[in-house]
């Protein structure tokens, strides 16, 4: 019987790392899976030699050279988790927001502009939360209440993404989906301690699970994370990742 081959597209990796990724690879190898780390960092990749050599590829980060290599493998017919086109969409908060809205997912009003100052008229209706349109892990996120604060937002040449700010009641909810199984953690944002980064596990309610499922159906995937806040008795999906 031929053993399955899985390639993990990683921006960096050490087999001696105490991370969950290293433990995952060890468990797969113990189960008889041929596991390879496809790490293009620090070497020359001859693109004419890029070909599909694994039954499945796992894409860990949606940026950098590993992400581009995933696109090249996708073009060659590789099976990737999550699919490369979906990962491209989820990397862009402008695209993600519109897809979720079209699917009826409860989400804040969202806006996109070329320059942050163009958002100023929207402040008349209340504060905004401004985010890098391809950001992750909470970096570069600003709650903006005045035009002066808006002028301080650093953006470079990239588009600017903003959502109507709804003050969260309690901690943020981070939901994870693996097929039809849902897991949740309550997290402080921004997190400052190791305990805050891990959060407090909780069992999502059926209505919260349905919101998470809506997000997965919108993109046609089964492995993803969703960020939810609760404000004034309502729930809002504020981000999604894969």
N, C-alpha and C positions, 0 to 999 in steps of 0.2 A: 504494500500500500504506500502510495506516494505521500510524503508528509507535506502539509500545507506550508507555504512560504509567505511570510508577512514582512514587509519593509516599513520601518518607522522613519518618516521624514522629519528629522530633528535639526534645529539650528545649532545645537551643541549637545554633547552627551558624554558622560563618564560612567563606566560600569561600576565604579566604586561610590557613586553618588548615593546618599541615603534617600533620594527622592522616590515618589511613588512610581515614576516611569521606570526606573531601574528595577524595582520590585516586580512591576508588571511584566517586563521582558523576561525576568528570571522564571516567573510562574509559567509563561507561555512555553519557554524552552523545556521546563520540567514536564510539561504536558505533551511534549513531542513535536512542537511547532518549530519550524526553521525560522528564526528571527534574525533579521539583519537591520542594523542602524544605517540609514542612508543619510549621511551627514556631509553636505558639500562644502562646509566651511573649511577654509585653510587649504584648499586644493583646487587645481584647475579642472573644470568640468568640460570635457569635449562634447559639445552638444550633438554632434553627429553620431555619438556612441550611446546616447540616451535611449534606452529601450526598456520594455516591460519585462522584468525578470522575477516578479513576485505575483502570487495569486491575489494579494490585497496589499494596499498601502494605507498607512495611517498617518494623517497630516496633523501634526501637533500645533504648529504655529502658522497663523495666516499672514505672515510677512517674511521678508528676507529671501535669501537665495533658495532655501528649502521650499518656500511657497511657489516661487517661479518654476522650480524643478517639478513640482506637483502639476503645474499647468502643462509643462512639456510632456509629462507622462500621461496626463489626461488626453492630450492630443494623439497619443500613441495607443489609446484604448485601455489604459490602466483602470482598475477598480480602486477607488479611493474613498476612504471614510474621513470626513464627509466629502461628498462629491465636489470636485473643484469649482464648478459654476456656482454652487450654493455657498461655498466658502468665500468666493469673490463677492457675492452679494452681501453676505453677513459682515464682511470686512468694512463695508461702506454703510454708515449709519443712515445716510440719506435714502439709499435703496432699501435697507432693512425696514426703516420706519414706514415707507410707503407700502411695502408688501404686507406688513402687519396690519396697517390701517385698512387696506383693501380686503383683508381676511376677517375684518370685524373684531380684531383684538383690541381690548380697552387700552388705549395709550394716550399720553399727553398730546396736545396740539404741537405739531413739529414744523420747523421752518428751516430753509436753507438760503444763504446769501453768499455773495462773493466777498463782502467786506463786513466785519462785525458791526461797524457804525450804522449799517443799513437796517439793523434790528431795532434801532432806537424808538421808532413809533410804536412798536409792540410793547414797550415798557409801560405805556399808559394804562394797559390792562393788567399789569402786575409783573413780578419778576420772571426772569428766564434762567434756564440752566444751559450754558454754552459748553459744547464739547468738541474736541477734534473729530472730524467726520470719519477718520479711520483710527480713532483712539481706542485704547483698551486699558483695563486695570485702574480706571479712575484718574489717569494722568491728564493734566490740562483741563480739568473740569472746573467751571466757574459759575457760581450763582451770581447773577447780575441784576441789580435793582435800579441803577441809575445810568444815565448816558456817560458819566465820568468813569464808572466802573467798566462800561462797555469799551471805552477807548483804551483801557489797560489790558484788554484781552489780546494775547499774542497769538497770531494766526499764520504769519508767513504768507505764502501765495495760495494756500489751500482753501477750498470752500469752507464756510462756517456753518455748523449744524447747531440748532437750538431747539429746546423744548420748553413749553410752559412749565414753570416750576410749581410743584405742589408739595408743600412742606410735609415730609413723611411723619407719620405717627408711629413712634417706636423705631425699631431697627429695620433695615432693608431686608427683603426676602430674596434669597438666591435659590432658584429651583433647578434641579437637574433631571433630565429625562433619559432613560435607557430603555428604548422600546416603550412598553406600556407601564413601566415602573417609574415612579416619581419620588424624588428625595428633596428635602429642603433644609436650608440653614438660615438662621437669623444672624445678620452681620451688621456691625457698626461701620458706617462710611463717613469719612475715611478711616481705615483701620490703622492703629498705631502699635498695638502689641501683637505678639504671636497668637494669643488666645482670640483676639478680635479678628485676626485674619482667618482663623479656622471657623469661627462662629459657633452657634448653638444649633444642633440638629433638631428638626421637628418634622412631624408627619403632616404633609399638606392636606388640606380639606378637599372634598370632592369638587367644589366649585373652583378652587385654586388649581387643581389638577386639570380641569377642563380648559382653563385659560392657557395653561402650559401646553396642553395637547393642541389647542388652536394654533399656537405658534409653530409647533412641529409640522402640522398639516399644511400650513402656509408655505413652508419650504420643502415639504416632502422628505423630511429626515426624522430619524429616531434617536439620535444622540446629540444632545445640545443642552445649553443652559439658558435660563431666563431670569432677568432681574425685575423684581416687582416691588413697588412701594404701595403703602396704604395711606390715604390722605382723605380726611373728612368723610369717612365711611365708604370710600371707593378705592378700587385697586387699579393700578396703572402699570403696564409693562413698559419699562424705560430702556431696556437693552436686551439683546439676545446674542449668544455666542455659540460657536460650534468647535 
